[in-house]
């Protein structure tokens, strides 16, 4: 396979990340579309995100991936065309595409993505890599080592816990909660405690700015919203403590899920994981103090990684540049699609 026209794509429910084999060109765009009157596309990617929650009633702005699953195939295709046009050399020459997607992607979704890439985008060859495997490769883990390792992707729409050995997923569990769910929890807390209605963008900002685990959080942030009683715009200062307390139940549920997965792990691999530790990727992993909190709960080392939101696309580059890894860790999306027919 020629490596001259290959691009790696991490299909996230929040963002799409694309790079070339040398990682010289890198694009990260919001996976979002804005449509007026249900037919006229007015913005894609980051510009659509700027419209989100600010648009008039005749404009829909949203993500084609709902709860971690592809729900709007045509809209997803339009966004991908927009993103790949930033890779014009690849796009006009029918690229070979490597895609990172969750391990639990359904056969229906595989067929839908094959139609998008093979039909609408004209990709020459489409290879699928499980996201947990791509994450492990991006972290720099040995991909031919039988030692057991655990990677936890704390994404926007869901959380994937994976146990790997020799570059393969041995055991995994997907939780239907992620960063967007935490945003909803924070927005609900602000509505209850501060009588203030805020949007998910503001809730996300509060999460990224104030949420922290461990020591008692200090400080706060002023935000605007609509007062529940008067219906008028109002500014309130939201404390870091209230934001952190709001998400603690979800973090504890994550710890319980990790413990449950460890209990299901084969003893030999479990002993390895106790030595090698658990690695966190994804945007939620950047909450200060999270790794240490989980480490105390599980009594196993828990590590943050460099650039946690770019692990998967970085791992794809490693896989597609290594003939041995290409053969053993990537799969034809066409074969998966044909199996559903």
ZIJOSUL-V338919 format. One record per residue. N is the residue number from 0. NEAR is the number of other C-alpha atoms within 10 Angstrom. Layout:
BEGIN
N/NEAR  N/NEAR
END
This chain:
BEGIN
0/10  1/7  2/12  3/11  4/18  5/26  6/27  7/27  8/26  9/27  10/21  11/22  12/23  13/19  14/19  15/20  16/22  17/27  18/22  19/23  20/19  21/12  22/13  23/7  24/12  25/15  26/15  27/16  28/21  29/21  30/26  31/28  32/25  33/25  34/19  35/16  36/10  37/10  38/10  39/10  40/17  41/15  42/19  43/27  44/22  45/16  46/15  47/23  48/21  49/17  50/20  51/21  52/14  53/11  54/15  55/11  56/8  57/10  58/20  59/21  60/24  61/19  62/24  63/22  64/20  65/12  66/16  67/21  68/16  69/20  70/15  71/13  72/15  73/13  74/22  75/22  76/20  77/18  78/22  79/23  80/18  81/15  82/22  83/19  84/13  85/14  86/19  87/10  88/12  89/19  90/20  91/14  92/12  93/17  94/23  95/23  96/23  97/27  98/26  99/26  100/21  101/23  102/17  103/15  104/13  105/14  106/16  107/14  108/17  109/22  110/19  111/19  112/22  113/25  114/19  115/20  116/23  117/18  118/12  119/15  120/19  121/17  122/21  123/15  124/18  125/22  126/20  127/22  128/25  129/21  130/27  131/30  132/31  133/28  134/29  135/27  136/23  137/24  138/22  139/14  140/15  141/14  142/19  143/13  144/12  145/14  146/19  147/26  148/28  149/29  150/24  151/23  152/27  153/24  154/22  155/23  156/21  157/20  158/23  159/23  160/24  161/25  162/26  163/24  164/20  165/18  166/24  167/19  168/19  169/16  170/16  171/19  172/17  173/16  174/14  175/13  176/20  177/23  178/22  179/21  180/19  181/24  182/24  183/17  184/19  185/26  186/24  187/18  188/20  189/22  190/17  191/12  192/10  193/14  194/18  195/24  196/21  197/19  198/16  199/19  200/16  201/17  202/23  203/20  204/14  205/23  206/22  207/17  208/15  209/22  210/27  211/24  212/20  213/13  214/9  215/10  216/17  217/10  218/10  219/18  220/13  221/10  222/16  223/15  224/19  225/17  226/18  227/15  228/8  229/9  230/11  231/10  232/12  233/15  234/12  235/16  236/12  237/18  238/18  239/21  240/18  241/17  242/26  243/22  244/17  245/19  246/21  247/15  248/12  249/16  250/17  251/14  252/13  253/19  254/18  255/15  256/16  257/21  258/15  259/12  260/18  261/21  262/11  263/12  264/18  265/13  266/12  267/10  268/20  269/21  270/16  271/16  272/21  273/18  274/14  275/17  276/20  277/23  278/22  279/25  280/29  281/24  282/19  283/22  284/22  285/20  286/16  287/16  288/16  289/20  290/21  291/18  292/19  293/23  294/17  295/12  296/14  297/16  298/13  299/16  300/17  301/21  302/19  303/17  304/16  305/12  306/14  307/21  308/23  309/19  310/24  311/33  312/30  313/27  314/26  315/35  316/24  317/20  318/26  319/23  320/15  321/11  322/11  323/11  324/17  325/19  326/11  327/14  328/20  329/21  330/17  331/14  332/24  333/18  334/14  335/18  336/18  337/12  338/11  339/11  340/8
END
